[in-house]
Amino acid sequence: MAKFNPRLYFITDSTKYEKEEFLSRVEAALQGGVTLVQLREKERTTREYLELAREVHALTLKYNVPLIIDDRLDVAMAIDAEGVHLGQSDLPIGIARKIFGLDKIIGATAKTVEQAKEAYEQGADYLGVGAIYPTTTKVKTILTSTDMLDKICHAVPIPANAIGGLNKDNIDVLKGIPIAGICVVSAIMKADDPKKAAEELSEAVKNKLGF
C-alpha cells in the first residue's frame, strides 16, 4: 500500500469555477499544506473527468501529495492516480482492490460500525465518516453523530477521517475522538484565500485536536 497522510484531506468542488480558477485554487490549497487531495466530479462526462484529473494530478505530483479520484476506478487507473474513494453505492472495495492492486490507496465511506468493518475486511486503507455537520455540497448526506464516529474509530485499525461541514471554528466537537484527520470541501474551496484557509485549518487541527 502507498503511504499517505490523511491529516488535512481536501475534497474539490469545481462546479462554480472556470477551469483555470479551479486549478489555481487547488494549487493554492496544496501550497497551504493539504496532505491529500480528492477530485470529486459528479456532473462531468468520463472524458471531461479524465482530462481534468490529468491536470489536477500534474499539480499534486508537483507538491508530492497523493491524488484520490472519487467514485471512478477507471479514471483513477487511466491517469495512474495514487488512489480512489468509493461510496456505498460504488464498486465494492474487494473487487476494486483486485483490479487496482495492493500498492494503491483505496478509501471507503462508512456511516456505521458494520460498514466500517466490512470496508476494512475488504481491503480499504482509510475511512471517511460523516457528515458531522450539514454540508453545502451537492452530495447526499446523512448526519453522523460524533458518538458513532468514535465507535467507528475504535472498531477498525485503519485511519478514519471526519467529514461534513467542518471548518477551523467548529472542529472542537471532534476533540478526544481518535480520528486520523479531517476532510473539508467548502472551508478551502470557497475561501477568499484557499492557501490561507488551508494553513489556518492545519493550525486549528494541531491546536484543537492535537495532531
Stockholm file with secondary structure:
# STOCKHOLM 1.0

chainA/1-211         MAKFNPRLYFITDSTKYEKEEFLSRVEAALQGGVTLVQLREKERTTREYLELAREVHALTLKYNVPLIIDDRLDVAMAIDAEGVHLGQSDLPIGIARKIFGLDKIIGATAKTVEQAKEAYEQGADYLGVGAIYPTTTKVKTILTSTDMLDKICHAVPIPANAIGGLNKDNIDVLKGIPIAGICVVSAIMKADDPKKAAEELSEAVKNKLGF
#=GR chainA/1-211 SS CCCCCCSEEEECCCTTSCHHHHHHHHHHHHHTTCSEEEECCSSSCHHHHHHHHHHHHHHHHHTTCCEEEESCHHHHHHTTCSEEEECTTSSCHHHHHHHHCTTSEEEEECSSHHHHHHHHHHTCSEEEEECSSCCCSSSCCCCCCHHHHHHHHHHCSSCEEEESSCCTTTGGGGTTSCCSEEEESHHHHTSSSHHHHHHHHHHHIIIIICC
#=GC SS_cons         CCCCCCSEEEECCCTTSCHHHHHHHHHHHHHTTCSEEEECCSSSCHHHHHHHHHHHHHHHHHTTCCEEEESCHHHHHHTTCSEEEECTTSSCHHHHHHHHCTTSEEEEECSSHHHHHHHHHHTCSEEEEECSSCCCSSSCCCCCCHHHHHHHHHHCSSCEEEESSCCTTTGGGGTTSCCSEEEESHHHHTSSSHHHHHHHHHHHIIIIICC
//
